[in-house]
Amino acid sequence: MTENLEQSNDSIFIDKSQDPVSIFGVNDSNLKLIEDDLKVTINAFGDEIKISGSENNVAITKELLKILLKLTGNGITIGAPDVVSGLKMAEKGTLEYFEDLYKEELIRDFAGRPIRVRNFGQRQYINAINHNDITFGIGPAGTGKTYLAVVMAVSALKAGKVKRIVLTRPAVEAGESLGFLPGDLKEKVDPYLRPIYDALYAILGKEHTERLMERGVIEIAPLAYMRGRTLDESFVILDEAQNTTREQMKMFLTRLGFGSTMIVNGDISQIDLPRNAKSGLVQVRSILKNLPHIKFVEFTSSDVVRHPVVAEIIDAYEEEE
């Protein structure tokens, strides 16, 4: 962040309609995130928030807090991920668009809470899904690729745009073999599909999800089960696609049927294929990049919506590699 070294002090006054508690966080943890990132000091006294630090960063902090307070005044609950997203947009110089992220509600989760995009990268991802037959989401863990894909699938199902949801991923993980895992095939594969189950449970609830699975409205299966099928009027998601081979990727993409949407997600920095096997996700970018109705969305560490240290870890590994 570019700083003017001249020290400055400024204040914000909290309106009665605004809720500063959610912005401050437990033990002011959210304010500490802002202080650490922007190298400012924030102190709250009654209905006044005092900010001190470099002139430039005090101005940025004031603008960020004003937007966050305005959002709470509109009934939106703010948490640490929102604060982190605001900081990242401030770093990119796009803070003026931060409030716009909260204008569109994608769907409500099982607890009735609205689900919205949390940063510009996620907004591009959702826009790509809405306007293309096949969308590739490529980037590090923690950027919300899987969760948002499931959100869009459930939204399409509820709106009657598709008749079923098909979720799949290759059963390859850190070189481990399914044959050494206990249980039948479903019990062997389920641990690999846990992130998808978790997303469905959060959005639909466990019982509703299981009822839809029993009826075949939601199908969760390993990638090998997709061979030979044509998926019409379906919302199809391939997760962990970095662990597909070229042949598997081609097989999956050619399952696309009429009235269907496909999402392919993966992190090419976490490929668990044998050394002599090339990732189908790496190759597909050059093969399909110029085709119509197909969109590639690239996420970076700045799109991570987990603890800010996660983004720093990703950057550190990328720099070392």
TORDO-788063 format. One record per residue (C-alpha): x, y, z; residue in three letters. Coordinates in steps of 0.1 Angstrom, whole numbers, padded with zeros to 4 digits, always signed. Last residue first. Example, Ala and Ser with C-alpha at 12.3 -4.5 7.8 and 13.67 -1.06 7.14 Angstrom:
<recs>
+-------+-------+-------+------+
|    px |    py |    pz | resn |
+-------+-------+-------+------+
| +0137 | -0011 | +0071 |  SER |
| +0123 | -0045 | +0078 |  ALA |
+-------+-------+-------+------+
</recs>
This chain:
<recs>
+-------+-------+-------+------+
|    px |    py |    pz | resn |
+-------+-------+-------+------+
| +0082 | -0226 | -0064 |  GLU |
| +0094 | -0204 | -0035 |  GLU |
| +0073 | -0175 | -0047 |  GLU |
| +0042 | -0197 | -0052 |  GLU |
| +0046 | -0211 | -0017 |  TYR |
| +0049 | -0177 | -0001 |  ALA |
| +0019 | -0164 | -0020 |  ASP |
| -0002 | -0193 | -0009 |  ILE |
| +0009 | -0189 | +0028 |  ILE |
| +0001 | -0151 | +0026 |  GLU |
| -0034 | -0159 | +0012 |  ALA |
| -0040 | -0183 | +0041 |  VAL |
| -0028 | -0157 | +0066 |  VAL |
| -0057 | -0136 | +0056 |  PRO |
| -0081 | -0161 | +0072 |  HIS |
| -0104 | -0176 | +0045 |  ARG |
| -0120 | -0157 | +0016 |  VAL |
| -0091 | -0162 | -0009 |  VAL |
| -0096 | -0139 | -0039 |  ASP |
| -0062 | -0121 | -0033 |  SER |
| -0045 | -0155 | -0036 |  SER |
| -0055 | -0156 | -0072 |  THR |
| -0086 | -0169 | -0091 |  PHE |
| -0086 | -0174 | -0129 |  GLU |
| -0120 | -0176 | -0146 |  VAL |
| -0121 | -0195 | -0179 |  PHE |
| -0152 | -0192 | -0200 |  LYS |
| -0168 | -0215 | -0226 |  ILE |
| -0198 | -0204 | -0247 |  HIS |
| -0175 | -0197 | -0276 |  PRO |
| -0142 | -0215 | -0281 |  LEU |
| -0109 | -0195 | -0279 |  ASN |
| -0095 | -0210 | -0246 |  LYS |
| -0105 | -0246 | -0254 |  LEU |
| -0072 | -0264 | -0261 |  ILE |
| -0048 | -0240 | -0243 |  SER |
| -0068 | -0241 | -0211 |  ARG |
| -0076 | -0278 | -0214 |  VAL |
| -0040 | -0288 | -0209 |  GLN |
| -0036 | -0277 | -0173 |  VAL |
| -0070 | -0291 | -0164 |  LEU |
| -0062 | -0324 | -0180 |  GLY |
| -0032 | -0328 | -0157 |  SER |
| -0003 | -0347 | -0173 |  LYS |
| +0005 | -0382 | -0160 |  ALA |
| +0042 | -0393 | -0157 |  ASN |
| +0045 | -0379 | -0122 |  ARG |
| +0014 | -0397 | -0108 |  PRO |
| -0015 | -0374 | -0103 |  LEU |
| -0018 | -0354 | -0071 |  ASP |
| -0019 | -0319 | -0086 |  ILE |
| -0021 | -0291 | -0060 |  GLN |
| -0008 | -0260 | -0077 |  SER |
| -0032 | -0265 | -0106 |  ILE |
| -0062 | -0258 | -0083 |  ASP |
| -0094 | -0270 | -0098 |  GLY |
| -0130 | -0263 | -0108 |  ASN |
| -0150 | -0274 | -0138 |  VAL |
| -0186 | -0260 | -0140 |  ILE |
| -0211 | -0274 | -0165 |  MET |
| -0245 | -0262 | -0175 |  THR |
| -0272 | -0283 | -0192 |  SER |
| -0302 | -0275 | -0214 |  GLY |
| -0290 | -0300 | -0241 |  PHE |
| -0263 | -0324 | -0230 |  GLY |
| -0227 | -0320 | -0219 |  LEU |
| -0211 | -0355 | -0215 |  ARG |
| -0183 | -0344 | -0239 |  THR |
| -0167 | -0323 | -0212 |  LEU |
| -0163 | -0354 | -0190 |  PHE |
| -0146 | -0377 | -0215 |  MET |
| -0123 | -0349 | -0227 |  LYS |
| -0113 | -0343 | -0190 |  MET |
| -0108 | -0380 | -0184 |  GLN |
| -0086 | -0384 | -0215 |  GLU |
| -0064 | -0354 | -0205 |  ARG |
| -0060 | -0368 | -0170 |  THR |
| -0080 | -0355 | -0142 |  THR |
| -0064 | -0345 | -0109 |  ASN |
| -0065 | -0308 | -0116 |  GLN |
| -0103 | -0312 | -0118 |  ALA |
| -0106 | -0311 | -0081 |  GLU |
| -0144 | -0306 | -0086 |  ASP |
| -0165 | -0314 | -0117 |  LEU |
| -0199 | -0298 | -0114 |  ILE |
| -0229 | -0307 | -0136 |  VAL |
| -0262 | -0288 | -0136 |  PHE |
| -0285 | -0310 | -0156 |  SER |
| -0311 | -0306 | -0183 |  GLU |
| -0294 | -0333 | -0204 |  ASP |
| -0263 | -0353 | -0192 |  LEU |
| -0252 | -0378 | -0218 |  THR |
| -0235 | -0409 | -0204 |  ARG |
| -0208 | -0432 | -0216 |  GLY |
| -0183 | -0424 | -0189 |  ARG |
| -0197 | -0404 | -0160 |  MET |
| -0192 | -0431 | -0134 |  TYR |
| -0154 | -0428 | -0137 |  ALA |
| -0157 | -0393 | -0123 |  LEU |
| -0167 | -0405 | -0088 |  PRO |
| -0204 | -0399 | -0079 |  ALA |
| -0228 | -0375 | -0063 |  ILE |
| -0263 | -0374 | -0078 |  GLU |
| -0289 | -0349 | -0067 |  ILE |
| -0324 | -0353 | -0082 |  VAL |
| -0320 | -0390 | -0080 |  GLY |
| -0349 | -0394 | -0056 |  ARG |
| -0326 | -0408 | -0028 |  GLU |
| -0302 | -0379 | -0034 |  MET |
| -0330 | -0353 | -0031 |  LEU |
| -0341 | -0369 | +0002 |  ARG |
| -0304 | -0369 | +0014 |  GLU |
| -0301 | -0332 | +0006 |  THR |
| -0333 | -0324 | +0024 |  HIS |
| -0322 | -0342 | +0055 |  GLU |
| -0287 | -0327 | +0056 |  LYS |
| -0297 | -0290 | +0051 |  GLY |
| -0302 | -0273 | +0018 |  LEU |
| -0274 | -0247 | +0016 |  ILE |
| -0250 | -0258 | +0044 |  ALA |
| -0257 | -0295 | +0038 |  TYR |
| -0250 | -0291 | +0001 |  LEU |
| -0217 | -0273 | +0007 |  ALA |
| -0206 | -0300 | +0032 |  ASP |
| -0215 | -0328 | +0008 |  TYR |
| -0194 | -0312 | -0019 |  ILE |
| -0164 | -0307 | +0005 |  PRO |
| -0168 | -0344 | +0016 |  ARG |
| -0165 | -0359 | -0019 |  LEU |
| -0132 | -0375 | -0014 |  TYR |
| -0144 | -0389 | +0019 |  PRO |
| -0174 | -0404 | +0001 |  ASP |
| -0154 | -0425 | -0024 |  VAL |
| -0144 | -0455 | -0002 |  LYS |
| -0178 | -0456 | +0016 |  GLU |
| -0196 | -0455 | -0017 |  LYS |
| -0173 | -0483 | -0031 |  LEU |
| -0179 | -0506 | -0001 |  ASP |
| -0159 | -0503 | +0031 |  GLY |
| -0123 | -0498 | +0042 |  PRO |
| -0097 | -0478 | +0022 |  LEU |
| -0067 | -0496 | +0008 |  PHE |
| -0083 | -0501 | -0026 |  GLY |
| -0090 | -0464 | -0029 |  LEU |
| -0053 | -0458 | -0034 |  SER |
| -0035 | -0428 | -0019 |  GLU |
| -0012 | -0407 | -0041 |  GLY |
| -0022 | -0374 | -0025 |  ALA |
| -0058 | -0378 | -0035 |  GLU |
| -0073 | -0393 | -0066 |  VAL |
| -0109 | -0403 | -0068 |  ALA |
| -0117 | -0379 | -0096 |  PRO |
| -0146 | -0355 | -0088 |  ARG |
| -0183 | -0355 | -0094 |  THR |
| -0215 | -0336 | -0087 |  LEU |
| -0246 | -0340 | -0109 |  VAL |
| -0276 | -0318 | -0101 |  ILE |
| -0310 | -0325 | -0115 |  ARG |
| -0340 | -0312 | -0134 |  LYS |
| -0325 | -0279 | -0146 |  VAL |
| -0338 | -0244 | -0150 |  LYS |
| -0366 | -0250 | -0126 |  GLY |
| -0358 | -0220 | -0104 |  ALA |
| -0350 | -0243 | -0075 |  LYS |
| -0327 | -0264 | -0096 |  LEU |
| -0309 | -0234 | -0110 |  ALA |
| -0304 | -0220 | -0074 |  SER |
| -0291 | -0254 | -0062 |  VAL |
| -0266 | -0255 | -0090 |  ALA |
| -0255 | -0218 | -0084 |  MET |
| -0249 | -0225 | -0047 |  VAL |
| -0231 | -0257 | -0056 |  VAL |
| -0207 | -0238 | -0078 |  ALA |
| -0204 | -0211 | -0051 |  LEU |
| -0192 | -0236 | -0026 |  TYR |
| -0168 | -0254 | -0049 |  THR |
| -0151 | -0222 | -0061 |  LYS |
| -0151 | -0203 | -0028 |  GLY |
| -0116 | -0189 | -0031 |  THR |
| -0103 | -0210 | -0002 |  GLY |
| -0081 | -0233 | -0022 |  ALA |
| -0061 | -0218 | -0050 |  PRO |
| -0072 | -0211 | -0086 |  GLY |
| -0090 | -0222 | -0117 |  ILE |
| -0128 | -0219 | -0121 |  GLY |
| -0137 | -0232 | -0156 |  PHE |
| -0172 | -0224 | -0169 |  THR |
| -0191 | -0244 | -0195 |  ILE |
| -0224 | -0234 | -0210 |  ASP |
| -0218 | -0197 | -0205 |  ASN |
| -0236 | -0165 | -0194 |  HIS |
| -0247 | -0172 | -0158 |  ASN |
| -0216 | -0192 | -0150 |  ILE |
| -0194 | -0164 | -0162 |  ALA |
| -0212 | -0138 | -0141 |  ASN |
| -0208 | -0160 | -0110 |  ILE |
| -0171 | -0163 | -0116 |  TYR |
| -0167 | -0126 | -0123 |  GLN |
| -0184 | -0118 | -0090 |  ARG |
| -0162 | -0144 | -0072 |  GLN |
| -0131 | -0126 | -0085 |  GLY |
| -0146 | -0092 | -0074 |  PHE |
| -0150 | -0102 | -0038 |  ASN |
| -0175 | -0117 | -0013 |  ARG |
| -0203 | -0130 | -0036 |  VAL |
| -0236 | -0132 | -0018 |  ARG |
| -0254 | -0159 | +0002 |  ILE |
| -0283 | -0146 | +0023 |  PRO |
| -0289 | -0163 | +0057 |  ARG |
| -0320 | -0184 | +0060 |  GLY |
| -0304 | -0211 | +0081 |  ALA |
| -0304 | -0236 | +0052 |  PHE |
| -0287 | -0210 | +0030 |  ASP |
| -0304 | -0182 | +0011 |  ARG |
| -0297 | -0177 | -0026 |  ILE |
| -0276 | -0155 | -0049 |  LEU |
| -0284 | -0121 | -0033 |  GLU |
| -0273 | -0092 | -0054 |  GLU |
| -0266 | -0058 | -0039 |  LYS |
| -0239 | -0068 | -0016 |  TYR |
| -0210 | -0068 | -0040 |  LEU |
| -0220 | -0033 | -0051 |  ASP |
| -0207 | -0020 | -0017 |  GLU |
| -0171 | -0029 | -0026 |  PHE |
| -0171 | -0011 | -0059 |  TYR |
| -0155 | +0021 | -0046 |  GLU |
| -0129 | -0001 | -0028 |  LEU |
| -0113 | -0008 | -0062 |  THR |
| -0078 | +0005 | -0056 |  GLY |
| -0063 | -0030 | -0056 |  LYS |
| -0053 | -0027 | -0019 |  GLU |
| -0087 | -0013 | -0011 |  ALA |
| -0103 | -0043 | -0028 |  MET |
| -0081 | -0065 | -0006 |  LYS |
| -0091 | -0046 | +0026 |  LEU |
| -0128 | -0049 | +0017 |  GLY |
| -0125 | -0086 | +0011 |  SER |
| -0108 | -0090 | +0045 |  VAL |
| -0136 | -0070 | +0063 |  VAL |
| -0162 | -0091 | +0046 |  ASP |
| -0145 | -0124 | +0055 |  PRO |
| -0143 | -0111 | +0092 |  ALA |
| -0180 | -0107 | +0095 |  GLY |
| -0207 | -0082 | +0086 |  ILE |
| -0244 | -0088 | +0089 |  THR |
| -0264 | -0069 | +0063 |  ILE |
| -0295 | -0050 | +0076 |  GLY |
| -0291 | -0019 | +0055 |  ASN |
| -0275 | +0000 | +0085 |  GLY |
| -0250 | -0029 | +0086 |  THR |
| -0241 | -0021 | +0050 |  LEU |
| -0236 | +0016 | +0059 |  LYS |
| -0213 | +0007 | +0087 |  LEU |
| -0192 | -0014 | +0064 |  LEU |
| -0191 | +0014 | +0038 |  ILE |
| -0181 | +0040 | +0064 |  LYS |
| -0155 | +0016 | +0079 |  LEU |
| -0138 | +0012 | +0044 |  LEU |
| -0138 | +0050 | +0037 |  GLU |
| -0123 | +0057 | +0071 |  LYS |
| -0096 | +0031 | +0067 |  THR |
| -0087 | +0044 | +0032 |  ILE |
| -0084 | +0080 | +0046 |  ALA |
| -0063 | +0068 | +0075 |  VAL |
| -0042 | +0049 | +0051 |  ASN |
| -0034 | +0079 | +0030 |  ASN |
| -0027 | +0103 | +0059 |  GLU |
| -0004 | +0078 | +0077 |  SER |
| -0018 | +0067 | +0111 |  GLY |
| -0047 | +0075 | +0134 |  SER |
| -0083 | +0065 | +0134 |  ILE |
| -0110 | +0074 | +0160 |  LYS |
| -0144 | +0057 | +0160 |  ILE |
| -0171 | +0077 | +0177 |  GLU |
| -0205 | +0065 | +0190 |  ASP |
| -0191 | +0055 | +0224 |  GLY |
| -0154 | +0057 | +0221 |  PHE |
| -0139 | +0033 | +0195 |  ALA |
| -0101 | +0033 | +0189 |  ASN |
| -0084 | +0024 | +0156 |  ILE |
| -0046 | +0026 | +0151 |  THR |
| -0033 | +0024 | +0115 |  VAL |
| -0008 | +0001 | +0098 |  LYS |
| -0032 | -0007 | +0069 |  LEU |
| -0031 | -0044 | +0071 |  ASP |
| -0024 | -0048 | +0108 |  ASP |
| -0049 | -0021 | +0118 |  GLU |
| -0076 | -0035 | +0095 |  ILE |
| -0073 | -0070 | +0109 |  LEU |
| -0072 | -0056 | +0144 |  LYS |
| -0105 | -0039 | +0137 |  LEU |
| -0119 | -0074 | +0128 |  ASN |
| -0106 | -0089 | +0161 |  SER |
| -0122 | -0062 | +0182 |  ASP |
| -0125 | -0087 | +0211 |  ASN |
| -0150 | -0106 | +0190 |  VAL |
| -0157 | -0086 | +0158 |  GLY |
| -0155 | -0048 | +0154 |  PHE |
| -0178 | -0049 | +0123 |  ILE |
| -0204 | -0071 | +0140 |  SER |
| -0205 | -0047 | +0170 |  VAL |
| -0207 | -0015 | +0149 |  PRO |
| -0244 | -0020 | +0141 |  ASP |
| -0258 | +0010 | +0122 |  GLN |
| -0293 | +0025 | +0126 |  SER |
| -0281 | +0047 | +0155 |  LYS |
| -0255 | +0063 | +0133 |  ASP |
| -0218 | +0059 | +0142 |  ILE |
| -0195 | +0089 | +0140 |  PHE |
| -0163 | +0085 | +0121 |  ILE |
| -0130 | +0102 | +0132 |  SER |
| -0097 | +0114 | +0118 |  ASP |
| -0060 | +0116 | +0127 |  ASN |
| -0030 | +0120 | +0104 |  SER |
| +0007 | +0113 | +0103 |  GLN |
| +0027 | +0124 | +0073 |  GLU |
| +0043 | +0093 | +0058 |  LEU |
| +0020 | +0093 | +0027 |  ASN |
| +0017 | +0056 | +0021 |  GLU |
| +0015 | +0034 | -0010 |  THR |
| +0000 | +0000 | +0000 |  MET |
+-------+-------+-------+------+
</recs>
